[in-house]
Amino acid sequence: MSAATASSFSDRLGDTRPGSSRPVGHPLAAYLRDLHERHAACSEGAPASYIPELTKADPNWFGVALATIDGEVYEAGDTERLFTIQSISKPFVYALALQDNGRDRVLAKIGVEPTGEAFNSISLYTDTGRPYNPMINAGAIASTGLVAGADAEERMARILALFSACAGRELTIDEDVYRSEKATGFRNFAIGYMLRNFGILASDPEPVLDVYFRQCSILVSGRDLAVMAATLANAGVCPVTGRVAIARQHVPQILAVMATCGMYDYAGEWIYRVGMPSKSGVGGGIIGVLPGQMGVSAFSPPLDARGNSVRGIRVFNDLSEDFRLHLFHATPAGRSVVRLRYDASSVASKRIRRLAEQRALAEHGKRIAVFELQGELTLFTIERVIRDVLALPEFITHLIVDFRRVFSADAPALGLWTTFLESVRHRYREVILTELASLPGLEAWFDETITASPSLSLQSLPSTDTALEVCEDQVLAQWCPDEPGRARVALEDFEICEGLAPARIEVLRDVLKRRRYRAGETILRRGEEATSLFFLTEGEASVLVDLPAGGVRRLTTCTPGMLFGEMAIVERRPRSATVRADSAVECCVLALDDFDRLTATHPDIKVKLLENFARNLSARVRRLTEEVRVLGE
Amino acid sequence: MSAATASSFSDRLGDTRPGSSRPVGHPLAAYLRDLHERHAACSEGAPASYIPELTKADPNWFGVALATIDGEVYEAGDTERLFTIQSISKPFVYALALQDNGRDRVLAKIGVEPTGEAFNSISLYTDTGRPYNPMINAGAIASTGLVAGADAEERMARILALFSACAGRELTIDEDVYRSEKATGFRNFAIGYMLRNFGILASDPEPVLDVYFRQCSILVSGRDLAVMAATLANAGVCPVTGRVAIARQHVPQILAVMATCGMYDYAGEWIYRVGMPSKSGVGGGIIGVLPGQMGVSAFSPPLDARGNSVRGIRVFNDLSEDFRLHLFHATPAGRSVVRLRYDASSVASKRIRRLAEQRALAEHGKRIAVFELQGELTLFTIERVIRDVLALPEFITHLIVDFRRVFSADAPALGLWTTFLESVRHRYREVILTELASLPGLEAWFDETITASPSLSLQSLPSTDTALEVCEDQVLAQWCPDEPGRARVALEDFEICEGLAPARIEVLRDVLKRRRYRAGETILRRGEEATSLFFLTEGEASVLVDLPAGGVRRLTTCTPGMLFGEMAIVERRPRSATVRADSAVECCVLALDDFDRLTATHPDIKVKLLENFARNLSARVRRLTEEVRVLGE
């Protein structure tokens, strides 16, 4: 099977995520083909022979598949051929037993200790008759007995539905194999009656055994198995459909029994060498799970003496060794949980500030600390975030924590974070959490936990830009209090008029035209020819751009004393953004023609205006350059 | 033990990393104190009684400690009290056996299968006499027999050295316990002779047993054990000393036997519930390892029937449950491996370009794709990077991949990446890897693998800025070829002179003073008063800033046709950077006084210069704003 098939498979399931249908040319597909070729010639082992149907298997059948948790599938060999799932059904039926009964009730009936014994050994605790674990036949039959359902039909339908949800497609049963299993499964009948004897099975064992034989006869391909394994790797969500197949809270325990008991009396050596929770079946399949990463399957009927696929074992050994997939390879996962740390003296809000304010922020902006988090929040990562916050210098008065790039957050980590915020809240004038909408559940956590806490008075704001603006305003109120109020700014108080004598101001005033706008009115529009620049004397106006997905984004807000529309004027190009009045607005407007004429009529005024404007632009270049430096660190 | 002690402990070991001595007020310290309090009243179990020395233990002794892989230690209770390590010695001696003999020779003598049996069972394979695993006494004694050394003294010294390296301090032996163990260890003598009988021990068992009794009598505190566990979590490097204590390649296998066999006949349930590779000892200690994250220890002498500390089991159950520490909780670790993806139309090199070049790059810069990677490179993460590169549009001609934030890269992932680059190299005009010096070993990999590959012609450049500049130059050569050459630029060709009639150019030329500089000569210096601006007519000059750690960093390089020193002029502030001639340089210098005088003498010239300058600054503000937007995404 080539990588092209993987692509069409994804397409068939309607997966249209970017990149998801482009594995052509991916070296991982080439690797799997090489791996397949490397072991295709192996002639060891023989297909299972305990029922006639399984002996029909061709010893040359051989496929390898790998599915990532975002639904990409790589394959080589016979990965579309269907075969019976056999014992690989055990962890998935155990999952259903856990969902139907809860962990404690299941543990009362089935243990979780490895036995070091073979797959068909009747390993029951001598006192209770409880099977040692759910991966041996006795434990698996007990699991089947715990599946809810009015009768055998309903139990079987529920099992088939769960398996199909894990594989991302509708699976079916091989009726011939089922009848063959049932006709010859004397040992399993013995186990069933023994379990009934101890009360582990609460009712007639024969319907339970009937379901058990059917579940073992479910037809899967190697690709199905890789996707089922990836569903376990993906905390129970099928990566090709995006739907929950197994309840998240049971997945660690399912993987735990696979890790200790999944490969029978080879389980210890398997976890030692290969290092993945796994399960094999006498049909020739093996699945392996790398939690949070991928699922792998191998399929080839010839088995070794322990009942594991010979080629399958070789494939997993090579794959684990070649790519260091052993789950105990240390992964220093959280070192980068704090993506960026800066203060408002280097990265400021998008609100345009007057020069005096810019200078005050350059000095006092360092009191506003911003942490941008990323990745997953767990005990391990939040421990580090908290330590970093504790290490902040004492002059910090404002703390902003940005969650935009957090892609998972577990409740315990958020709990520790809440406790921490409660303990340090009093040290800060303001603590603001931003971008909580980026991860489903964070806003609910904030409303239920943070808002409900009597000792916490925190804000949640949609963007760090807004949070910076709020904090800057507070800092400026304290450290830049002598600035004129914003209600109204006279022409002579505009920075661009700095150094113009009163008589020259009057000349300029005569050139300007006074205009008023209502709240919500559009003052200038993106794409228009630029014919004038605006002195904002009263009210507030926002600079807006359209978003590709619809809606608008605020680039900045102008307050009295500022210019807008000036960049289009100096660059002589169309307006690059729209400006809309947020409140009632008054502007003095300088027409481009009048501005041009100033060169001849009042060159000294024009030079002064241009010098002041260049100074303002120069300060902005300086500030943006610093911001690029910090963001790029 | 309070968190303050953790801090002084770190200090004592000379750990001066930032934040490392500031856990005061950390909620994790408070959590551990609560956890300790929660279980302090438990009265179940009894201290080990098989030797008189152990019965002297106070049942109230109880400590909990947690050490992160970056060396932070959190503690509660009796974490400084010394006790004997007992069976927790087993994984560490097994580590030494692996280092001394290699995996295959050790596997030939000691199996790795769990038995489901008690700690002192004599579980040997009936055919070979090989102990089932190294965590039961038989396997542990066999491990001790595999430790290299001329005699028992040397073996013991090597064991003590390895344990001390793991704990980050010099450990000692409790001679009383050792003598007591030796005087009553009849069952272990029996095991030793049985192992000698099968040839698993190659020589007289008594010296081996003597070492075994000593290794079990090594004195450790709860804090020592947490650090030893963290050493295993940290791939063998002791987190408080930063030194290698155990060879990295053996750590996954040590953790594997702890996972399947570490808790005797409770191992299956332990990994099911707690989900950490662990080991317990009859002294009352338990360690747990979360690979890549932290090590945990609990210590309290009262044991349950299986020989595990009662309070210890409760502590681990709670800790795992409270913080979801089960190692099979899926962690989608690699989703953010591509930190940023942009092209040179939005983020450009720091080389200042003329307006025509800026416009050409705004249009054609999208042909240069930049990927910034972060975190660890493994099969799982590199698979995604490759998929993203494969999904690039076909018009991309230049590919830059930045490794600055990659903090680990395994050889298999780099191998797959190399294979991939070989297969796609022909699609691109240029492929450049940058910042390889950020991670030890990457440069060597490049030299040995990439440079050696006949089909690969890749560059490695120190910074993405330089790589962008190289790619931009190639793109500009193709898409902006009509620009004047850079050898020498006449005054009338400067952007700032655009629109000035020839006669006015001559006026300006008379005002300017021509100056020459030798390569390496400083043209202006940071901090100087700004008294002139420079028109660079010939040669190249770099704008430099001093770095806090010494040395200088290039901010940008100016080429003929550009100005420098202009921002200090318009802002009337001291020079913010130093400018040095890279080659022989010729400038036309406009003194500030002359510039000021132009207002009166030639206002039209001054207005034109200021307008052109404002236009240039405005374009830079626009470009930097876009760059901030992309970097902040």
Boltz contact constraints between the chains, C-beta under 6 A:
constraints:
  - contact:
      token1: [A, 19]
      token2: [B, 387]
      max_distance: 6.0
  - contact:
      token1: [A, 19]
      token2: [B, 391]
      max_distance: 6.0
  - contact:
      token1: [A, 22]
      token2: [B, 390]
      max_distance: 6.0
  - contact:
      token1: [A, 22]
      token2: [B, 391]
      max_distance: 6.0
  - contact:
      token1: [A, 25]
      token2: [B, 390]
      max_distance: 6.0
  - contact:
      token1: [A, 26]
      token2: [B, 386]
      max_distance: 6.0
  - contact:
      token1: [A, 27]
      token2: [B, 416]
      max_distance: 6.0
  - contact:
      token1: [A, 27]
      token2: [B, 419]
      max_distance: 6.0
  - contact:
      token1: [A, 27]
      token2: [B, 420]
      max_distance: 6.0
  - contact:
      token1: [A, 28]
      token2: [B, 383]
      max_distance: 6.0
  - contact:
      token1: [A, 112]
      token2: [B, 268]
      max_distance: 6.0
  - contact:
      token1: [A, 112]
      token2: [B, 269]
      max_distance: 6.0
  - contact:
      token1: [A, 112]
      token2: [B, 272]
      max_distance: 6.0
  - contact:
      token1: [A, 113]
      token2: [B, 116]
      max_distance: 6.0
  - contact:
      token1: [A, 113]
      token2: [B, 268]
      max_distance: 6.0
  - contact:
      token1: [A, 114]
      token2: [B, 114]
      max_distance: 6.0
  - contact:
      token1: [A, 114]
      token2: [B, 268]
      max_distance: 6.0
  - contact:
      token1: [A, 115]
      token2: [B, 116]
      max_distance: 6.0
  - contact:
      token1: [A, 116]
      token2: [B, 113]
      max_distance: 6.0
  - contact:
      token1: [A, 116]
      token2: [B, 114]
      max_distance: 6.0
  - contact:
      token1: [A, 116]
      token2: [B, 115]
      max_distance: 6.0
  - contact:
      token1: [A, 235]
      token2: [B, 330]
      max_distance: 6.0
  - contact:
      token1: [A, 252]
      token2: [B, 275]
      max_distance: 6.0
  - contact:
      token1: [A, 252]
      token2: [B, 326]
      max_distance: 6.0
  - contact:
      token1: [A, 252]
      token2: [B, 328]
      max_distance: 6.0
  - contact:
      token1: [A, 252]
      token2: [B, 329]
      max_distance: 6.0
  - contact:
      token1: [A, 253]
      token2: [B, 272]
      max_distance: 6.0
  - contact:
      token1: [A, 255]
      token2: [B, 328]
      max_distance: 6.0
  - contact:
      token1: [A, 256]
      token2: [B, 271]
      max_distance: 6.0
  - contact:
      token1: [A, 256]
      token2: [B, 272]
      max_distance: 6.0
  - contact:
      token1: [A, 260]
      token2: [B, 260]
      max_distance: 6.0
  - contact:
      token1: [A, 260]
      token2: [B, 268]
      max_distance: 6.0
  - contact:
      token1: [A, 260]
      token2: [B, 271]
      max_distance: 6.0
  - contact:
      token1: [A, 268]
      token2: [B, 112]
      max_distance: 6.0
  - contact:
      token1: [A, 268]
      token2: [B, 113]
      max_distance: 6.0
  - contact:
      token1: [A, 268]
      token2: [B, 114]
      max_distance: 6.0
  - contact:
      token1: [A, 268]
      token2: [B, 260]
      max_distance: 6.0
  - contact:
      token1: [A, 269]
      token2: [B, 112]
      max_distance: 6.0
  - contact:
      token1: [A, 271]
      token2: [B, 256]
      max_distance: 6.0
  - contact:
      token1: [A, 271]
      token2: [B, 260]
      max_distance: 6.0
  - contact:
      token1: [A, 272]
      token2: [B, 112]
      max_distance: 6.0
  - contact:
      token1: [A, 272]
      token2: [B, 253]
      max_distance: 6.0
  - contact:
      token1: [A, 272]
      token2: [B, 256]
      max_distance: 6.0
  - contact:
      token1: [A, 275]
      token2: [B, 252]
      max_distance: 6.0
  - contact:
      token1: [A, 291]
      token2: [B, 328]
      max_distance: 6.0
  - contact:
      token1: [A, 291]
      token2: [B, 330]
      max_distance: 6.0
  - contact:
      token1: [A, 292]
      token2: [B, 330]
      max_distance: 6.0
  - contact:
      token1: [A, 292]
      token2: [B, 331]
      max_distance: 6.0
  - contact:
      token1: [A, 292]
      token2: [B, 332]
      max_distance: 6.0
  - contact:
      token1: [A, 292]
      token2: [B, 333]
      max_distance: 6.0
  - contact:
      token1: [A, 293]
      token2: [B, 380]
      max_distance: 6.0
  - contact:
      token1: [A, 322]
      token2: [B, 412]
      max_distance: 6.0
  - contact:
      token1: [A, 323]
      token2: [B, 379]
      max_distance: 6.0
  - contact:
      token1: [A, 323]
      token2: [B, 412]
      max_distance: 6.0
  - contact:
      token1: [A, 324]
      token2: [B, 410]
      max_distance: 6.0
  - contact:
      token1: [A, 324]
      token2: [B, 412]
      max_distance: 6.0
  - contact:
      token1: [A, 326]
      token2: [B, 252]
      max_distance: 6.0
  - contact:
      token1: [A, 328]
      token2: [B, 252]
      max_distance: 6.0
  - contact:
      token1: [A, 328]
      token2: [B, 255]
      max_distance: 6.0
  - contact:
      token1: [A, 328]
      token2: [B, 291]
      max_distance: 6.0
  - contact:
      token1: [A, 329]
      token2: [B, 252]
      max_distance: 6.0
  - contact:
      token1: [A, 330]
      token2: [B, 235]
      max_distance: 6.0
  - contact:
      token1: [A, 330]
      token2: [B, 291]
      max_distance: 6.0
  - contact:
      token1: [A, 330]
      token2: [B, 292]
      max_distance: 6.0
  - contact:
      token1: [A, 331]
      token2: [B, 292]
      max_distance: 6.0
  - contact:
      token1: [A, 331]
      token2: [B, 376]
      max_distance: 6.0
  - contact:
      token1: [A, 332]
      token2: [B, 292]
      max_distance: 6.0
  - contact:
      token1: [A, 333]
      token2: [B, 292]
      max_distance: 6.0
  - contact:
      token1: [A, 333]
      token2: [B, 333]
      max_distance: 6.0
  - contact:
      token1: [A, 335]
      token2: [B, 407]
      max_distance: 6.0
  - contact:
      token1: [A, 336]
      token2: [B, 374]
      max_distance: 6.0
  - contact:
      token1: [A, 336]
      token2: [B, 375]
      max_distance: 6.0
  - contact:
      token1: [A, 374]
      token2: [B, 336]
      max_distance: 6.0
  - contact:
      token1: [A, 375]
      token2: [B, 336]
      max_distance: 6.0
  - contact:
      token1: [A, 376]
      token2: [B, 331]
      max_distance: 6.0
  - contact:
      token1: [A, 379]
      token2: [B, 323]
      max_distance: 6.0
  - contact:
      token1: [A, 380]
      token2: [B, 293]
      max_distance: 6.0
  - contact:
      token1: [A, 383]
      token2: [B, 28]
      max_distance: 6.0
  - contact:
      token1: [A, 386]
      token2: [B, 26]
      max_distance: 6.0
  - contact:
      token1: [A, 387]
      token2: [B, 19]
      max_distance: 6.0
  - contact:
      token1: [A, 390]
      token2: [B, 22]
      max_distance: 6.0
  - contact:
      token1: [A, 390]
      token2: [B, 25]
      max_distance: 6.0
  - contact:
      token1: [A, 391]
      token2: [B, 19]
      max_distance: 6.0
  - contact:
      token1: [A, 391]
      token2: [B, 22]
      max_distance: 6.0
  - contact:
      token1: [A, 407]
      token2: [B, 335]
      max_distance: 6.0
  - contact:
      token1: [A, 410]
      token2: [B, 324]
      max_distance: 6.0
  - contact:
      token1: [A, 412]
      token2: [B, 322]
      max_distance: 6.0
  - contact:
      token1: [A, 412]
      token2: [B, 323]
      max_distance: 6.0
  - contact:
      token1: [A, 412]
      token2: [B, 324]
      max_distance: 6.0
  - contact:
      token1: [A, 416]
      token2: [B, 27]
      max_distance: 6.0
  - contact:
      token1: [A, 419]
      token2: [B, 27]
      max_distance: 6.0
  - contact:
      token1: [A, 420]
      token2: [B, 27]
      max_distance: 6.0
  - contact:
      token1: [A, 567]
      token2: [B, 618]
      max_distance: 6.0
  - contact:
      token1: [A, 570]
      token2: [B, 614]
      max_distance: 6.0
  - contact:
      token1: [A, 570]
      token2: [B, 615]
      max_distance: 6.0
  - contact:
      token1: [A, 570]
      token2: [B, 618]
      max_distance: 6.0
  - contact:
      token1: [A, 571]
      token2: [B, 615]
      max_distance: 6.0
  - contact:
      token1: [A, 571]
      token2: [B, 618]
      max_distance: 6.0
  - contact:
      token1: [A, 599]
      token2: [B, 607]
      max_distance: 6.0
  - contact:
      token1: [A, 603]
      token2: [B, 603]
      max_distance: 6.0
  - contact:
      token1: [A, 606]
      token2: [B, 607]
      max_distance: 6.0
  - contact:
      token1: [A, 607]
      token2: [B, 599]
      max_distance: 6.0
  - contact:
      token1: [A, 607]
      token2: [B, 606]
      max_distance: 6.0
  - contact:
      token1: [A, 610]
      token2: [B, 610]
      max_distance: 6.0
  - contact:
      token1: [A, 613]
      token2: [B, 614]
      max_distance: 6.0
  - contact:
      token1: [A, 614]
      token2: [B, 570]
      max_distance: 6.0
  - contact:
      token1: [A, 614]
      token2: [B, 613]
      max_distance: 6.0
  - contact:
      token1: [A, 614]
      token2: [B, 614]
      max_distance: 6.0
  - contact:
      token1: [A, 615]
      token2: [B, 570]
      max_distance: 6.0
  - contact:
      token1: [A, 615]
      token2: [B, 571]
      max_distance: 6.0
  - contact:
      token1: [A, 617]
      token2: [B, 617]
      max_distance: 6.0
  - contact:
      token1: [A, 617]
      token2: [B, 621]
      max_distance: 6.0
  - contact:
      token1: [A, 618]
      token2: [B, 567]
      max_distance: 6.0
  - contact:
      token1: [A, 618]
      token2: [B, 570]
      max_distance: 6.0
  - contact:
      token1: [A, 618]
      token2: [B, 571]
      max_distance: 6.0
  - contact:
      token1: [A, 620]
      token2: [B, 621]
      max_distance: 6.0
  - contact:
      token1: [A, 621]
      token2: [B, 617]
      max_distance: 6.0
  - contact:
      token1: [A, 621]
      token2: [B, 620]
      max_distance: 6.0
  - contact:
      token1: [A, 621]
      token2: [B, 621]
      max_distance: 6.0
  - contact:
      token1: [A, 624]
      token2: [B, 624]
      max_distance: 6.0
  - contact:
      token1: [A, 627]
      token2: [B, 628]
      max_distance: 6.0
  - contact:
      token1: [A, 628]
      token2: [B, 627]
      max_distance: 6.0
  - contact:
      token1: [A, 628]
      token2: [B, 628]
      max_distance: 6.0
  - contact:
      token1: [A, 631]
      token2: [B, 631]
      max_distance: 6.0
  - contact:
      token1: [A, 631]
      token2: [B, 632]
      max_distance: 6.0
  - contact:
      token1: [A, 632]
      token2: [B, 631]
      max_distance: 6.0
